[in-house]
Amino acid sequence: MIRQKGTRPSIGSTPEQTLEQTHATAVAITGSVKNAEDAKTYLQTKGWVIAGEAISLETLARTLFATVLEQKIPTRTANAITAVAFLLTEQLEESVTQEVASSLVKHIRETISTLTTQEVANTINEQLTVPFREITEGIQKKMDDHTRAIEESTQKTITQVRTYSQIAATATAPAPPTTPTPAISRSQIQIQNREQIKKRQVLINFSKTDELNLDMMNEATLSRKAADSLRTTWATTTSPKPTVVKLKLATLLRNGGLLLELDSPETAQWLRNETITAKFLEGIGSGASIKNRTYQVIVSFAPIQFNPEDDEQVRECEERNDIQRDSIIKAEWIKPITERRLGQKVATLRMYHKDAKSANSILKNGAHILNKRVEPKRPRKEPIRCLKCQRFGHERRDCKDEHPTCAKCAGKHETNECRASREYHFCTNCRRPHPSYSRDCNTFREKCKQMDQRCPENTLAFYPTDEKWTWVIEDQTFIPQPPPPPPRLPAPHPLAEGRQPMRQTVLSGGNDTPLGANLNHYRETHNDHSQ
């Protein structure tokens, strides 16, 4: 007979169907319950059986009674389930009776085996007459206990079934939603990727020697020499060493350095070993040296009595601020001493740390310099400003203007030749009465805001590490102000005292120009490889 679509096959409906056949048909219908273990798991998930509870006839009977009362099922099905539950209860009672009887017989047999014939007769009479009442009472007590347990479970199920109005009347206020764990942002993923790249990078500096003719060295030549020296060093070095080494990228920087990107941080760390470094640099030339990465910290309002060139004062600064000795590689004043105002007592200091741990310690806890409390901060990448035309976006070497523009008065002359006083200062970019290098310039602030969008590292207050607190976002942001109407351009004052503009940090990029062509500029403007 073909079963129509949408109907369910009947199970156990004919006496001819065996238990195995009925079992197979039931499994085909239910799907999820295929054996006894699945049955236990299903009853536990529904709350009808407690995890770890032994499955007995009492448990099964209680479950069936609760199912009939809790579920909305047809009367025919409810009658069938109730009938099975009562039969299980009857089997339970018979089982208890049989258990007690078996125990009594066993006890009598053990007693008889140790007695004589006369004693056997007396003992049988005693065992069957005296404690029989107690045995009967014990059987009845056990049956009553099981019946009471089933009735209590049934009553509990009935009291738990409530109408919608009852539930609404007794409902409690919902618990406040928990704050979900914030997902990692796109900028954080970018920062993590860049940090991984930095761990694989090694910076090489060059100086001109007889063995290294920088005038003939371009990016392709230096890359080839670095790759050959890396393979040779790895082949001639005994263990421990990386399984394989590979040079992925080599970029000639405008300041004269060669930035290598290796295949893994382990390879970069292996290359920084003193013995390995010496072998590697021999293959490039005697004028090559590896520059370790540094971590800059800017300290504002540092007392000018501090001498950053005095190693003893630098070591004392480390001790006062509870950081490891020799963590500060060097320190320097950002503004030349010769440009300080008369009576100036504090200035801005730049410190170079060898690792992120010591730099973050200063940034987090603050610093003490010569008994003065100061608040360090992490430097930010800032836009490039041309020192010739004073506009942003390119360097002096790439400027197309025919005549220079003064950073103080916007006149057509070099800034170091200007004699204009403060009242004659004028910004070329925002056209307000301040020098073009002023940090209060609205154009500069807007460019910094754009730089923050391109460099998400600028939003971090610390150098990111494996510790979560180092990923805190800096509160300070650049808020550009609407510029006022452009004032009239004043004429430069010939007798005014001049002033040098702020020094510019040069950002580097790829370059195919021979290295020797940039050597003079490199010696004048080179800064440490810092992040």
N, C-alpha and C positions, 0 to 999 in steps of 0.2 A: 504493500500500500504506500502510495506516494504522499508524503506529508506536505500540506499546503504551506505556502509562504506566510510567515507571521504566526504559525501555531507552534506549540511546544510539545515534544514527545512525552508520552506518559511513561512513568517508571514504576516497576513493581506492580503493575495492574493485573497481571495474570499469574496464576500459580505455576505455570510452566517456566517462568523466567527465574534463572538461578540468581543467587546472591552476587556472584561475580558479574553477571550481565547487568543486574540492577546497578551495581557500583559503577560500571563503565558508562552506563547511560547517564547517571547522575553527574559524573565528572564532566561529561560532554556538555551538560546544561550549565552547571555552575561555573566551570572554567578555572576559578582561582583555588578551590578546595579540591585537592586531588588525593590526599592521604591524611593520616591521623595528625601528622605534624602541622599540615596546613590548617586542619580543623582547630587545633589548639591556638595557633596564631590568630586565626579569624575571631575566635571567641574572646581572646585577650584584647584585640584591638577594639572590639565592640563593648568591652567593659563587663561582659558577663562572667568572665573567669579572670581571677587575679593571677598575675605572672608568678610562676613558681608554685601555684596551688595544684595539688594532686587532683587529677580528673577521676572522680568517683561517680557511682550511680546517683548519689545525692546531688552532686554538682550538675549532672546532666538533667535530672528532673527539675531542679531549681531554674536552670537555664530555659527549659521548655516552657515552664509556667510564666517566666518573665517575658518570654517572646510573645506569648499569646496576649498578655496584658499591655505590652509596650508597643507592639506593631499593629497597624491597621491591615488586617488580613481577612479574607472571606470566612464566613461562619463554618463552612465545610472544612476548610484547612485548619481553622482553630480547633474544631472538634477532634480532628485527627491528631494534632499535636498534643492536646490535653489528654487524649486517651493514652498516647505513648508515655506521657509523663506519669499518669497514674499507674500504669503497668510497671514502669521503672521503680516507682515507690514501693509497689508490692514486691518486686524482686529484691529491693533493698531490705524490706522487713524479713523476707524469707532468708536472705543472706545473713542478717544479724542472728536470727534464730539458729540457723545451721552452724554459725561460728561458735555460739555459746554452747550448743549441744556437743560439738566436736571437742571443745575445750573440756567439757564435763567428762566425756567418755575417756579422754586422754588422762585426766586426773585420776579417774577411778582405776584405769588399767595400771598406772604407775603405783598406786596404793596397793592393789591386789597382788602384784608381783612380789611384794616383800612380806606377805602374810601367809600363815598356815591355812588349812581348810576351814577350821572353826573360826579363825580370825577373819577369813574371807567372808564367811556368811555374816558374821557380826558387822563387819565393815560395810558390806553391801547394804545391809539393812540401815546402818547409820547414814551412809552416803545418800541413800535414796529417800529417806524419810525426813531426816533432820534438816539438811540444807536445801531440799527441793523447793521449799517456799521462797528461800532467798534467791535461788537461781531463777525461778519464775519471775520474781519481782525485778531482778536485774535485766531480764529480757524485755519486760514491759517498760522499764525505765529508758533503755536504749531506743526502743521504738518511739516513745513519747518525745525524746530529745530530737530525733530526726524529723518527726512530724512538726514539732515546734519551729525548728530551723527553716523548714520549707514554708510554713505559714508566715514567719517573720519576713522572709525574703519576698514573698508574694505581696504582703502588706506594704513593704517598703517601695516596691515597684509601683503599686497603686497610688501611693502618696506622691510619687515623683511625677506622675502624669498630670499636668495642669493645663488649663485652658489658656488661650491667648490673653484674655483679660486678667487672669491671675498672674501671669508672667509679667505683664505690663505694670500691674499694681505694685509688684514687689521688686521690679528691676532696679538695679543700682546704676549709678552714673558710670559710663564707660571710662576705662582707664585712659589717661592721656597718651597720645601716640608717642612712641619712642623715637628719638632723633636718629635717623639712619646714619650709618657711617659714611661720611662724604667720600665720593669717588675721587680718584686721583685726577687732577685736571690735566688738560693738554699741555699747558706750560710746564707743569711738573715733569711730565714725560719728556718734553724737550730738554729740560735741565738735566734729567737723569742720563739721557743719551749723550749729551755734551760732556758730562762728567766722566762717562765711560770712555769717550774719545780722548779726553785729556789724560786719563790714566795710561793710554797707549802711546802718548806723544813723548818725544824727546827732542829738545832744542839744541842745535849745534851752532856755536859762534865761531867766527873765523878772524884771523889776523894774517896779514900778508907776510910771507916768508919766502926763502929761496925755493923751498920744496912745494909751495902752494902759490901759484900765480893766479891771483884772484881776477886779473883782467881777462883771463881766458875761461873763467868758471861761470857758466850759466846754470839754470835750474836742471836741465837735462844731464849735463856733465856731473854735477854734484850728486844728483839722484843715483846715477850709475855707480859712482865711486862709493856712495854710502851702502848701496845694495851689495856690491862686491865685497866690501870690507865686512859687512854683517855676516854674509855666508862664510867667509874665510874664518872669522873669529869663532863662529859656532862650530865649524868643522874641526878646528884645532883645540877646542876646549873640552876638557873631560867633564864628567858629571860632577855635581848636578847642573843640568841645563835643560831648557825647554825641548819638548819632543821635536818641534820644528819651529823655525823662525822665518818671518816673511816681512818685507817692507811693502806696505800697502800704498803709501803716499809720501812724497817729499815735496815741500813747498818752499821756494826761496822767498824770504820776507824782504820787505823794502828796507828794513833797518840792517840788512846784511846777514841775518841768521837763516839757517836751514831747519825747517820744522819737519821732523820725521814722524809718521804714524805707522806703528807696528801692528802685528796681527793680534796681540793680546796684551793685557796689563802685565802678565807674568814675563813676557819677553822684554818689555820696557824696564821692569824691575831688575831683570837679569843683566841687561845692558848697563845699568847704572852702577853695578858692582865695580869697585876700583880696578881690579885686575882685568876684568872684561872691557871696561872703558878704555884702559890704556892700549889693549890690543886693537880695539875697534878704531880708535883715533889714529893709530899708526898707519892703518890702511887708507886713511883720508888725507892726512898731511899734518905736519908739526904745528901748523897754525890753527888747528881745530880744537875745540873744547866743548864739553857738554855743560849746558846751563840748567841747573835744577829749577823746578817750579817753585815760586814763592807766593805767599799770600799777604797782600797788603792790608794795612790798617791805618786809617787816617785819624790823627789825634789833633783836635782843635783846641786852642787856648792852652797849649803847652808852654810852661815857663821858658823864656829864652836863655836862662842860666844853664839849661840842660845842653850838654855838648854831645851830639850824636856820633862824633868821631872818636870820643873817649870810650874805649872798650870797657873800662871799669864802671863807668856810669851806666852803660847799656846792660852789663851783667847785674848791676844793682837794681835796675828797673825790672829785670826778670825775677829777681828774688822778692822784691816788694809785691809783685803781682802774682806770685805763686805759680809761675810757669817754669818748665824745665830749662835748665841752663843751656845756653847756646841755641835756644829756639829762635831768637831774634838774630837774623843774619846781618842786618845793618839798619841804620836809621838815617834820615836826612830831612832837612827843612825843605818844604815845598817852594817857598819864596826865598830868593837869595838874600843873604844877610845885608848886603849893600843897599837893598831897596826898602829896608825897614824905616818906619817913621821915627822921628825924634821922640824919645820917651816911651817907645813901645815895650811892653812887658811880656806879652804872650805872642805866640805864632803857631802856625799849623805844621805838624810833624807827620812824616810818613815812615812807618816801620814795616820791614819786610820779615815775615815769619817763614820758617822752613816747612811747617805743616799746618793743616787746618785746625788741629786740636788746640794749639797754643793761640792761634789767631782768634778762634771762637771763644776761648776763655777770656781774652781781653774784651772782645765785643760784648760778651754776655755780662761779665761782672764789673766792667769799667776798669780804669787803670789809675795808678798813682805814680806821678813823676815829680821827683824832688818835693815830696810832701804836699803835692797839689793834686786834688781829685779832678780827673778829666773823663770825658765821655767819648770813647773812640767810636768810629763807624766804618762800615765796609765801603770802599770806593765803588763808584758806579761808572759804567762805560758812558762816555759823553760824546756828542757829535763833534766832528772835525771842523775847525775854522781855519780858513786860509789866512796866513800871516801877511799876504800881499794885498788882496782885495777885501779882506775881513768878512767875506761871505762864507756860509756853511756848505759843507758837502764835498770839498776837495782840499788838497794841500797846496802849498806854495809852488812846488815843482810842477804841478798840473794847471796852474792858473793861466788864463788866456788874456788877462788884462794887460794893456801896454804900460800903464803907469800904476805905481803903488797907491794905496789908500791908507791914510793914517788911522790907527785904531783909537786915537784920542779925539781928534778934532775933525776927522773925515776929510782932511785936506789931501792934496795930491803929492804927498811926500812920505818918506819912511817914518815909522813911528818913533824910532830912536832919535830922529832929528826934530821932533815936535817940542815946542816951548809953550804950548797952550796951558793955561791954568784950569782949575776945576770948572769954573763957570763957563768955559768955552768947550767943554767936552761934548761930543755928539756921536751917537751910535749910527753906523751905516745901515744896520739891519732893521731896527724898530724905530729909528729916527727920534729917539728920546735923548735928553741931556745927560748921557753917561757914556763912558768908553765902550767900544765895540766888544771888549773882552769882559764886560761886567756880567756877573752871574745873576743880576737882577733884570737882565734883558728879557723882554717878553718873547722875542724870537728864540733866544737860547732856551728858555723854559719849554716852549712848544716843541723845539727840536729834541729836547731831553725826553719829553713825553712820547714822541715817536720812537726814540731809541729804546725806551722801556718796553714798548710793544714788540720791537724786534729782538730784544735781549731780555727774556724773562728773568735772567739771573739778577737784574737790577732791582727786582721787587723783593729779593731775599735780604734779610738782615744779617745772616751768617753765611759762612761757606758750607754748602750742603754736604753732609756725611750720612752714615747709617743711622745716626741718632735723629729721632723725629723732631726734636725741638729746633734743630738747625734749619728746618724748612719753614720757619716762621716768616711771614710776609712783613716787609718794612711798612710802617705807618706813613712815613713821609712821602708825599707825592707832589709833583709839580702842578700848580694851578695857574695857568696863564691868565694875566689880567688884560682887559681890553686896552689897547694903546690909545693914548691921548692924541689930539690933533698934532700933526707934525709941526714943530717949531721952525722958525726961520734959521737957516744955516748961518752961524756966526763966522766972522773972519778969524783966522788963527792969531793969537796974541804973540808977537815976536819975543817979548821979554819974559813970558811965563816959564816957570820951571817945568821941565819935561819929566816924564815918568815912563818906565819900561812896561810894556804889556805883559800879561800873564803868559807863562810858558805853556806851550801846546804839547799834549800827549799825542804822538803819532801812532795811528793804528796801521797795522801791516796787512799785506795781501800778497797774492801770487805775482810773480815777476819773472820774465825771461831775460831781463837786462843783465849783462855780465856783472858779477858781484863787485869787482873793483870799481865800477862806475859809481856805486853807492857808498863806497868806503868812507869818504870824508863826511858825508851826511850821517852815516852810521856812528862815527866817533863823536859827532856833535850831539846827536839826539837820541842815542841808544838808551833805552831803559831796560831794567831787568825783566826777564820772562816771568811776569806775574799775572795773577788772575784776580 
